[in-house]
Amino acid sequence: MPHTPGPWTQHGITIVREGRGVEYPIAHCSDLVPEGEQLANARLIAKAPEMLSLLRQVVADPWDNDCRDQARALLREIKGEETTA
């Protein structure tokens, strides 16, 4: 069975997918761990579709510099670091 297509969006500790003007919940991070950890988990889960897409690109062409740059930017987002456009 395929996963729910992205993009997924993080709303606090809940991850949703928007479709037809409605937000569908994908995941909700446990509130049994510290708040900072909850948010970090949510950021990671929300980026899963982008990570999968990028991984497929890297496997198809491991020498693609653009993929490496995208991977670095994605890692910064997952870590909660500021990104520059």
C-alpha positions in Angstrom: 0.0 0.0 0.0 1.5 3.4 -0.9 1.9 6.2 1.7 -0.2 9.3 1.7 1.2 11.7 -0.9 2.8 14.9 0.2 3.4 17.7 0.8 2.7 17.3 4.5 2.5 20.3 6.8 3.5 20.5 10.5 1.0 22.2 12.9 2.6 22.0 16.3 3.0 18.3 17.0 0.4 17.3 14.4 1.3 16.5 10.7 -1.5 17.1 8.1 -2.0 16.9 4.4 -4.2 19.5 2.8 -6.6 18.4 0.1 -9.8 20.0 -1.3 -9.7 22.6 1.3 -9.6 20.1 4.2 -6.7 19.1 6.4 -6.3 15.4 6.8 -4.3 14.3 9.9 -1.3 12.1 9.0 0.4 11.8 12.4 0.4 13.2 15.9 3.5 13.1 18.0 3.3 11.7 21.5 3.0 14.2 24.3 4.8 11.7 26.6 8.2 13.1 25.6 9.5 16.6 26.2 8.0 19.4 24.1 11.2 20.1 22.2 11.5 16.5 21.3 7.8 16.5 20.2 8.4 19.4 17.8 11.7 17.8 16.5 9.8 14.6 15.8 7.0 16.5 14.0 9.5 18.4 11.8 11.2 15.1 10.8 7.9 13.3 10.1 6.5 16.3 8.1 9.6 16.2 5.8 9.3 12.4 5.0 7.8 12.9 1.5 10.5 15.4 0.6 13.2 13.0 2.0 11.8 10.1 -0.1 11.7 12.2 -3.2 15.3 13.5 -2.7 16.5 10.0 -1.9 15.1 8.7 -5.2 16.9 11.6 -7.0 20.2 10.8 -5.3 20.0 7.1 -6.1 19.2 7.9 -9.7 22.2 10.3 -10.0 24.6 10.3 -7.1 26.8 13.0 -8.8 24.0 15.6 -9.0 25.3 18.6 -7.1 21.8 20.1 -7.0 20.6 17.0 -5.1 23.3 17.5 -2.5 22.5 21.1 -2.0 18.8 20.2 -1.6 19.7 17.5 0.9 21.8 20.0 2.9 18.9 22.5 2.9 16.4 19.8 3.9 18.6 18.7 6.8 18.7 22.3 8.0 14.9 22.5 7.9 14.6 19.2 9.8 17.0 20.4 12.5 15.0 23.6 12.8 17.8 25.8 11.5 17.1 28.9 9.5 17.3 28.5 5.8 18.0 31.1 3.1 16.0 31.3 0.0 
